[in-house]
């Protein structure tokens, strides 16, 4: 089992070259894991349904799964585009402020792109509060005053 895992790790390392790409891969895997967990919980609830209710619930499931897969693919393309457009920004930000975490770098990228906390939370599949906390952490690490426009600061200084 360990050899198999090592083999898979090597293949992932060969396919995923940059830390940004690795971050995107981890995010997608996390999103899919969360969706699969929610799906498993839903299937457990299905087991308690009457036969007719179960049949109706199961009939809708394939369509919902296909829709979710399309959403995953769409988000992947959005994130790849953002990554391409902002890779110079991320590289410069990492060089200037090496204390930022990978998640903070991603949040900073979305801030610079003009996304609101709610939009960023939606794209990253986290709560708005989590994004607000990341923004606070970024401000603290970069010593940016709470009254300063964070997006404007990134555009001006990075």
N, C-alpha and C positions, 0 to 999 in steps of 0.2 A: 504494500500500500504506500509506503514512504517513497519508494522508487517511482511509482506512478505519479504521486504528487509532485516530486521533483521534476519529472518529465513535463508535467503540465506547467509548472512554474517556468521552466526554460522556454517552453513554447510561448507563453504569455510575454516573457521578457523579449523574445525575438520579434513578436508582433507589435508590442507597445514600446515605442522608443523613448518618448519624453515623459517627464513627470506629469505634465498636463494631460496627456493621453491616458496615463495610468489613473489619474484622478477621475477622468471621465468614465473609465472602465469600472472603477470601484463604485462610482455613483450609480451607474446603470445596473450593476449587479445588486446594489442595495435596493434600488427601486423595484427591481424584479423580485427580489426576496420579499420585500414588504407586500407586493401585490400577491405573490404566491401564498404568503401567510394569511392575508385577508381572504383569499380564495379558499384556503383550507378551512378557515373558521366558518365561512359561508356554507361550504359543503357539509360541515358538521351540523349546521342548523337545518340543512335540507333533510337530513336523516330523521328529523322530528316531524316532518310534514306528512300530511295525508297523501295517498297516491296521486290524486288529481292535482293537488298543489305542487307536488314534487315534479310531476311531468311538465307542468307549466314553467316552473323555476328552471328546470334543466334545459328546456327548449330555448330559453333566452341566453343561457350561459355561453355557448360557442360564439354567438354574435358579440357578446360583451368581451370575451377573451380576444377575439380578432381586433376589436376596436382598441383595446388596451395595447396590443402589440403594435398597431399603427401609431398610437400615441408615443410609445417608446421609440419607434423608428423616427418619428417626426422630431421628438426632443433630441435624439442623437444628432440629427442633421443640424438643428439649431445650435447645439453646443459645439459641434465641429466648426461651424461657420464662425461662431463667436471666438473659438480657440484660435482659428487661423487669423482672424482680424485683430486679436489682442495678444498674440504670442509675444510680440516685441514689448508690449506694456507689461506683461507678466514677468518676462525676463528682466526688464529694467527694475521693476518693483522688487523682485527677489534679490537682485544685486544690492539695491539701496537699503532694503529692510529685510534682512535675512531671518528675523524673528517671526515673520508672518507664517502661519500654518498654510497648508495646501487649501483648506476650506476658506480661510481668510483671503487668500489670493483669488480664489474663484469668486467670492462675494465682492471683492474689490473690482474684479473684471466686470461683473454685472452692474455695479454702481457706476463705473465709468461709462458703461454702455447706456446708462440712463434708466435702468430698470428700477422700479420701486421695490420696497421691502416685500410687499405682497406678491409682486411678479417674480421676484427672485425666489421667494419661498415656494411658489408654485413650480417653478422650473427645477428647483433642487429637492422638491418633495419633503420640505421641512416646514415648521411653523414660522409665522411671521416673527414671533418673539425670538426664535433662534437666530434669524437673520439680523434682527435688531441687536442682539447680544454680540454677534460677529462684527457688526458695524462699530459698536462701542469698543470692542477689543482692538479693532483696527485703528480707531481714533487714538486710543490710549498708547498703543505701540508706536504709532507715527507722530504722537504728540500734536494731534490736530484738535483745536478747540471745538467744543460741542456746537457752537454757533456757526462754524465755518461750513460752507457747502462742500461736502465730501467729493462729489463728482467734479466740481470745479477745481478742487485741490489736486485731484489725480491728474486732470488735464493739464494743469499748470506746472506741477512739480515732477511728474513721472514721464 
